[in-house]
């Protein structure tokens, strides 16, 4: 009997990529999943290409594999396969390249003995039902693919295609299967999650209502939304008990001049009104923010940081602008010096960290936490406000839901000790 080849997955980038890796894992029939890259026969690199830096990280990893495990076949998947796959294949840096539309065929593709380049197309929609998430107590559900926005700094539409929604029946079947397998928290993900349903005569709100009726669904989190996607139908759900009390709404900037340069669809005045409206319902609010984009002078930054102060923000995913070739922003002038961008990034994150601390001091009771697997009696999880909590206990609390009160609020996060 032939021993199955061992396969290792290295995942870069976003939650969508994490889900795509699970899709590929679920399709393996004749290979053995391996957790050690140095002992594997095949290494699948699920790549990110959102910035030039992301491309460099992927390329450096591929090069390192040539040293660590020279006999392994390296396969490039993910967004990088569409932007850099052809060059890496021609340079013989990788044994094979598979595009997004090919990942469900991975079992057959990996049996090929000769180098291959199977890029496929950018119109495919997955139909795979993922039944398990390796090492996770929360489930990721990909509900859509691609983005039809054309922000000037972003290459994603050209490597993931235009926005297209997964079939509602497939999504609900996925939720039902995972809920029956013990998952209670679901995180909706995709390239532009809030666009769900626009091509199918539906909406995010309609999908959420149907998901909430599935037995076993306890909490639903939503990936990054655009401000213009939060309509009255969605707002009606904000007080539902199954909604996580945290929304991540991608602003990208608070200067209207910068928003225009970025080809964004939001304005600060509308964003400010929206954030205060949602915060009044007891929500934590996060955002994406790009610091140091070309054209961000001292005047614009002073206005921008003052406006951040006005927002009821509790979380931030701040990026120092990194040039992405083949985007309009890559040719814009004047560029912002690296040390200036770094200083602004530090100022921004410190401001929002202070806001987060203030929020946690206010919301330290009735915290519903789903704990991950622990180690040495220390467990971590996220409450409904997406704040991390460390729990010390002699009991095994892995994958348990807990209702916590009087947590200790620290600068780095919340803590509590459960006495047995």
N, C-alpha and C positions, 0 to 999 in steps of 0.2 A: 504493500500500500504506500502510495506516494505521500511524503510529508508535506503538508500545506505550507506555502511560502508565508513568511511573516511580513506584515505591513504596518507602517507607522505613519500617523498623520500629524503634520505640523501646521497649525492654523494661525494665520496672521489676521489682524484687523477686527472687523465689527461682529456683532451678534449674528448678522445674516450669514457671515462666513462660518460661525460656530454651528449654525443650523445646517448649512450645506455639508459640513463635515459629518454631521450625524446622518444626513441622507446617504452619503457615500458609505459610511460604516454599515448602515442598515442593508445595503445592497450587496455586501460581501458574502459570498456563498462558499468560495473555494480557497479562502485565505484566512490566516490567523491574525487577529488584531494584536499588535505588540505595543508595549509602553516604553520600549528602549530603542531609540533611534540607531544605536550602535550595533544592535543585534538583528536589525530588520533586513529583509531582502529587498523591500521596496519602501521608499519614503515618498509620500504624497504631500506636496507643499501647497496648501490652500492659501493663496497669496492675496495681498492687499496692494493696491496701486494708487491710493488716494493722493499721495504726494511723491515727489522724487525721493524723499527720505524713505518712504515705505518700500519703493522699488529697491533701494540700496540694501535695506534690511533683508529682503527676500534673496537678493543676489548674494549677499554675504553668507546667509544661511546655506544656500546651495553650495557655495564654495567650501564652506566648513565641512559639509557632508562628504565632499570628495576626500578630505583629510581623515575625518573620523571613521567613515565607513565606505571606503573606495569601491567596494563590490556591490553596493546597493544601487538599484535603479531609482533615479530621482525623477518623479513625475510632477510637472507644474500644473496646478489647477487654480481656480479663483479668478479674480479680476486681472491679476498680472498676466494670465495666459492670453488675454485679449490685447494687452498693451505691449508686453515684452516677450511673449511666448515665442513668436517667430524668430526673433534675434537669438534668444537663449537656445532654441532648438538648433538653429543653423550653426551656432558656435559650439554645439555639442556639450553644452553645460548641463542639459537635462536629457533623459532618455525619451521622455514623451511629454506631450502637452494635451490637456483636455479642457475644452471650454465649458461654460455653465450648462449648456444644453446636453452635455454628454455625461454628466456626473452620475445619472441614474443607470448608465450602462457600464459602470466602472468595473464590475466583476469580469465582464467579457473583454473589455479594453485592456485590463492588466494582464491578461493571459497571452497577449501578443509578445512574440519573441524578438521582433524587429522594432527599431525606433519608430514612433508614430507621432503625428501632429493632427489631432482631431478637434478643431476649434468650434465646429457646429455653428449655431446662429444665436441671435439675441432676442428671439421671440418666444422661446420655450418657457413653459410654466410647469413646475414640479407637480407630480401627483402622488409622490411617495408618502405613505403614512409612517411616521417615525414613532416607534412604540417605547423607546427608552432613551435617556440621556446619560451617557457614561459619566459617573462621578458627580451628578447634579441632583439637587432636590427640587429645583425649579425647572419648568419646561419652557422651551422657546418654540413659538409657533410662527413660521414665516407665512404671512398672509398676502404678500404682494412682492413683485420684483420690478426693478428698474425705476427710472425717474424721468419725468417729462419737463422738469424745470431746467433752466439753462443758466445756473449761477456762473459768474465769470471765472471763478477760481477752481471749478469742479470738472473732473474728467469722467465721473461715474456714469452719466448717461451713455457715453460712448463705449463703455466696457460692460454695462449691464442692460443697456437698451432702455426704451421708453417704459413708462409705468404700465403695469398689467397686473390684474388681481387674480389670485388663486380662486378656484371654485369654492363657494361657500360650503357645499356638501363635503368637499375634501377637508376643509379646515375643521368643520364640526366633527367629522369622523376622527380626525387627528386628536382633537380635544377629548372626545369620548374615550378613545383608546388609552391616552395618557392618564386621564382621570381614573380609569378603571385599574391602572397600574400604580396608583397611589400618589400621583402628582396633584397638588392642590393649588399651586401658584403657576400662572401662565403669563409669559411675557411675549407680547405681539411684536414681531420684528419684520423688517423688510428694508428696501432701499429708501422708500418714501412712504412710510406706513399710512399716513393720513390720507393718501390718495386712494386708499382701498375703496373699491366699489364703483368708482366713477365710470369704469368701462363695463360694468355689469348691472347698472341700474340699482345699485345698493349704496351702502355707506358704512363707515366705521361704526357709527352708533347702532345701526341695525344688526351688524355682526356681533357687537358686544352684548346686546340684549339676548340674542340667541345663545351665545356662549354661556351667559350667566345662568341659563336654565339647565345646563348639563350637570347631572349629579356628580358631586365631588369637586366642582370648581369653587374654590374659596376666595381667591384673589386674582385679579387681572391687572397686569401692568402693561403700559403701552410704550413702544419705542418713541423715537423723536418725531414730534408733530410740527407742522408749520403753523404759524399764527392764523393764517387765512383758512386753515382747515378746521378750526374749532368753531363750529356753527351752533345755532340754537338747539338743534336736535342732539348734538353731543353734550352741550351744557346741561341738558335735562337729566343726564346720567351721573352728574358729579356727586350727588348725594347718595348714590346706591352703595350699599354696604360692601359689595364685592369689588368696587373700584379701589385700586391702590390710591392713597391720598398723596400722590406725587405725579406730576406731569413734567415731561421734558419737552419744552417748546423752543425750537431752534430759531433764535434771533439773528445770530452771526455778528451783529454789531448794534450800537445804539446811536450812531451818527447817521442822519439821513443822507448826507453826502456819500458816506462810505457804503450805505445800503444800495444807493443808486449805482455806484461804481461796481459793486458786486452783482448787479442785476438781480437784486432781491425783490420780493413782492410785498414786503412788510414795511411799515413806517413806525417810528418811535411812538408817536401820539397814540396810534391804535394799539400798539404793543403794551404801553403803560396802562391803558384802560382795561385791556384784557387780563393782564397779570393781576391787577388789583381786584377785579371781579372774581377771579378764581381763588386768589389767596383768601378772600373773605369767607370762602367755604371751607377753610381749614386745610388748604393744600400746601404742600411744599412744591417749589417750582425750580426747575433746572433749565439750563440753556447751553447751547453751543456758542462759542464766541471766537472769532478770528482776530488776533492781535498782529499788527504790523503789516497789514495788506498795503500794497502800493497806494500812495495818495493819502495815507493817514498821517497828517502833519501834527505838530504840537497843539494847534488850535482845535482840530477835530478830536484829538485824544482827550483834551481837557473837558470838552463838551461831553464826550462819550462816557468818561468815567463818572462825571457828575450825574449823568442819566442812569448809570448802573446803580448809583446810590439811591435813586428814586424808586427803583424796582424792588418788589418783594421777592428777591431771589434767595434760594437756599442752597443750590448746587450749581456748579459750572464745569463745563468741559471746555477749557480754554486751549486754543491752539496758537502757537506762534506761526504766522504765515510761512508756508513752505511752497516754493514755486513748483507748479505742476506743468511740465511741458505740454504744448498743444492746447492750452487754455488761454482765453483773452487776458486774464490777469498776469500771465507770464511775461507779457510785453508792456505792461503798464509802468508808468513813471510818475513821480519819483519813487524809488524803492526806499524802504525804511531800514536803517542800519540794524544789524543783528543785535548789538548791545542795547539799543533803544527799545526794540521789540521785546527783548528779554526782560528789561526793567518794567515795561508796561504790563507784561504778562504777570509778573510778580505782584505788582500793585493791584491788578484786577482780581487775582486769586485770593490775595490776602483780604480784600474787601468782602468777597463773597463768603470766605471762610468765617469771617466775623459775623456775617448775617446768619450763617448756618448754626453757629454756636448759640446765638440769641434765640433762634427757632427751637433748637433742642432743649434749651433751658425752659421754654414755654411748654413744649410738648414732651413731657417725660412720664406721663401716665397713660395707662391703657394702650401700651405698645404691643401690637400683634406681630410677632417675629417668627419667621420660618428659619430654623437653624440648619446649617450645612453640617457635613460630617466633621467631628471634632478630633482633637489630638491632645493627649495629656490632660484631659479634663477641661479643655478650653474650646468653646464653640463660638462660631460667628454666624450672624444672620442679618437680614435687613428688616426694619419695621415697615409699616405701611407708608411712611414718609421717605422711604429709601435712605434712611440713615443706618449706618452699620452699628451693630451692638455685639459686644463680647460678653459671653456668659460663661462663668466658671461653675462647674458642678461635678460631683462625684458620680452622678448618674450618667448613663449613656443617653444623650439628648439628640443624637443624630437624626436629621430630617423631621424633628418634632416642631409643632406649632406651640408657642408659648405666649401668654398674656403677661406682660411685665409692667410693674409700677415702681416708681421711685428709683429710676436708674440713675447712676452716677454720670454726670455730664462732664466730659473732659475735652481738652482742645482737639484731641485726635479722634474722638468718638465717644460713644456711650458704653458703660460697663455695668454689670451686676453679678453678684455671687448668689447662687441658689444653695441654701443650706439644707442638707438632708436630715 
